[in-house]
Amino acid sequence: MIVGLKTSTRFLEAKQWAIKDALEKLGIQAELRVDAFEPMPDEKQIFGFEELLQKAKKYAQETIANQDLGLSVGMENALSFIYSSNEWYYVTCVAVQTRSGSVATSFSSGISVPQWIIKEMQDKNANTFHSLIERLVGHPVDPVDFFSGYTLSRRELLLPPLLLTISQLSMEMKA
């Protein structure tokens, strides 16, 4: 089987390894084809689950439409406010689509983002969370690593939603 991935080039290696890990754990032998794009200089930060979900699904749909794939994966990140906890979280959405059009989606666990970071984004008119973090830290850094105190990697964070979505659709494909 061939699996396609469409996502930004940010932290691409971790995303690829997470997909390979999930496929291996599920006993699926597959070749991974990557359609990665550079983030636009004027890119704006995504806020909330709705836009996050729509973008991830769009990436999966575009990838499967343009290639001869068994599955396609779309990934996107956003800052989302969880009202019950009164906190902001950095979340990734994973959307997986089959050639027949079936789609499964799941979200990563959220990484808590301090309110002062959100305020800094607003005050400094930062385009994206990633660019603000890089400016504050002084070098490129994965927000997952940074806000988990370097105890969790993006690869580890992405594995559960990948396992859920791919297993759901692979069961459907076998039925």
C-alpha positions as CSV (number, residue, x, y, z in Angstrom):
1,M,0.0,0.0,0.0
2,I,1.1,3.6,-0.6
3,V,0.3,6.2,2.1
4,G,0.4,9.9,1.3
5,L,1.1,12.7,3.7
6,K,0.3,16.4,3.1
7,T,1.5,18.8,5.7
8,S,3.8,21.8,6.2
9,T,7.6,21.3,6.3
10,R,7.7,22.3,9.9
11,F,8.8,19.3,12.0
12,L,8.3,17.1,9.0
13,E,10.7,14.4,10.1
14,A,8.8,13.8,13.3
15,K,5.5,13.6,11.4
16,Q,7.0,11.1,9.0
17,W,8.4,8.9,11.8
18,A,5.0,9.0,13.6
19,I,3.2,7.7,10.6
20,K,5.8,5.0,10.0
21,D,5.5,4.0,13.7
22,A,1.7,3.8,13.5
23,L,1.8,1.7,10.3
24,E,4.3,-0.6,11.8
25,K,2.3,-1.0,15.1
26,L,-0.8,-1.8,13.0
27,G,1.2,-4.4,10.9
28,I,0.6,-2.4,7.7
29,Q,3.5,-2.5,5.2
30,A,3.4,0.8,3.2
31,E,5.5,3.2,1.3
32,L,5.2,6.8,2.5
33,R,4.9,9.6,-0.1
34,V,5.2,13.1,1.2
35,D,3.7,16.3,-0.2
36,A,5.2,18.9,2.1
37,F,4.7,22.7,1.6
38,E,6.6,25.6,3.0
39,P,4.5,27.8,5.3
40,M,3.7,31.1,3.6
41,P,5.5,34.2,5.0
42,D,2.1,35.9,5.6
43,E,0.6,32.7,7.1
44,K,-1.9,33.5,10.0
45,Q,-2.2,31.3,13.1
46,I,-5.2,29.0,13.1
47,F,-7.4,29.3,16.2
48,G,-10.1,26.8,17.1
49,F,-11.1,23.3,16.2
50,E,-13.3,24.0,13.2
51,E,-10.7,25.6,10.9
52,L,-8.1,23.0,12.2
53,L,-10.4,20.1,11.3
54,Q,-11.2,21.6,7.9
55,K,-7.6,22.2,6.9
56,A,-6.4,18.7,7.9
57,K,-9.3,17.1,6.0
58,K,-8.6,19.3,3.0
59,Y,-4.9,18.2,2.9
60,A,-5.9,14.5,3.1
61,Q,-8.5,15.0,0.3
62,E,-6.1,16.9,-2.0
63,T,-3.4,14.3,-1.5
64,I,-5.6,11.2,-2.3
65,A,-7.1,13.0,-5.3
66,N,-3.7,13.7,-6.9
67,Q,-1.9,10.4,-6.4
68,D,-2.6,6.6,-6.5
69,L,-2.7,6.0,-2.8
70,G,-4.4,3.6,-0.5
71,L,-4.6,6.1,2.3
72,S,-3.8,9.8,2.6
73,V,-3.0,11.7,5.8
74,G,-3.4,15.4,6.4
75,M,-2.0,17.2,9.5
76,E,-2.5,20.7,10.8
77,N,-1.9,22.5,14.1
78,A,-3.9,25.2,15.9
79,L,-4.3,27.0,19.2
80,S,-7.6,26.1,20.7
81,F,-9.3,27.5,23.8
82,I,-10.8,24.9,26.1
83,Y,-13.5,26.7,28.0
84,S,-14.0,24.1,30.8
85,S,-10.3,24.5,31.8
86,N,-10.1,28.2,30.8
87,E,-6.8,27.5,29.0
88,W,-5.2,27.6,25.6
89,Y,-3.8,24.4,24.0
90,Y,-1.6,23.7,21.0
91,V,-3.4,20.8,19.2
92,T,-2.8,18.8,16.1
93,C,-5.6,17.3,13.9
94,V,-4.9,14.2,11.9
95,A,-7.3,13.4,9.0
96,V,-7.0,10.1,7.1
97,Q,-8.9,9.4,3.9
98,T,-9.3,6.2,1.8
99,R,-9.4,6.1,-2.0
100,S,-13.2,5.4,-1.6
101,G,-13.7,8.7,0.3
102,S,-14.1,7.4,3.8
103,V,-12.5,9.8,6.3
104,A,-11.5,9.4,10.0
105,T,-10.2,12.3,12.1
106,S,-8.7,12.6,15.5
107,F,-6.9,15.2,17.6
108,S,-3.7,15.0,19.6
109,S,-3.6,15.7,23.3
110,G,-3.3,19.4,23.8
111,I,-0.1,21.0,25.1
112,S,-1.0,23.8,27.5
113,V,0.1,27.2,26.3
114,P,0.5,29.9,29.0
115,Q,-1.9,32.9,28.6
116,W,1.1,35.3,28.5
117,I,2.2,33.7,25.2
118,I,-1.3,34.3,23.7
119,K,-1.2,37.9,24.9
120,E,2.3,38.3,23.4
121,M,1.0,37.0,20.1
122,Q,-1.7,39.6,20.2
123,D,0.5,42.5,21.4
124,K,3.3,41.8,19.0
125,N,1.0,41.1,16.2
126,A,2.8,37.8,15.6
127,N,1.6,35.9,12.5
128,T,2.0,32.4,14.0
129,F,2.7,30.7,17.2
130,H,5.8,29.0,15.8
131,S,7.3,32.4,14.7
132,L,6.7,33.9,18.1
133,I,8.2,30.9,19.9
134,E,11.3,31.0,17.7
135,R,11.7,34.8,18.3
136,L,11.3,34.3,22.1
137,V,13.7,31.3,22.3
138,G,16.2,32.7,19.7
139,H,16.2,29.6,17.5
140,P,13.7,27.2,15.8
141,V,12.1,24.9,18.4
142,D,9.1,22.5,18.3
143,P,6.4,23.9,20.6
144,V,5.6,20.3,21.7
145,D,9.1,19.9,23.0
146,F,9.3,23.3,24.5
147,F,6.0,23.4,26.3
148,S,6.3,19.8,27.6
149,G,9.6,20.7,29.2
150,Y,11.3,18.4,26.6
151,T,9.6,15.3,28.0
152,L,7.3,14.7,25.0
153,S,8.1,14.7,21.3
154,R,5.9,15.5,18.4
155,R,6.4,12.0,17.2
156,E,5.0,10.6,20.5
157,L,2.2,13.2,20.5
158,L,1.0,12.2,17.0
159,L,1.1,8.4,17.5
160,P,-2.3,8.0,19.3
161,P,-4.4,10.0,16.8
162,L,-2.6,8.2,13.9
163,L,-3.3,4.8,15.4
164,L,-6.9,5.6,15.9
165,T,-7.6,7.0,12.5
166,I,-5.6,4.5,10.5
167,S,-6.9,1.5,12.4
168,Q,-10.5,2.7,12.0
169,L,-10.1,3.0,8.2
170,S,-8.0,-0.1,7.8
171,M,-10.8,-2.2,9.4
172,E,-13.3,-0.6,7.0
173,M,-11.0,-1.4,4.1
174,K,-10.8,-5.1,5.1
175,A,-14.6,-5.4,5.6
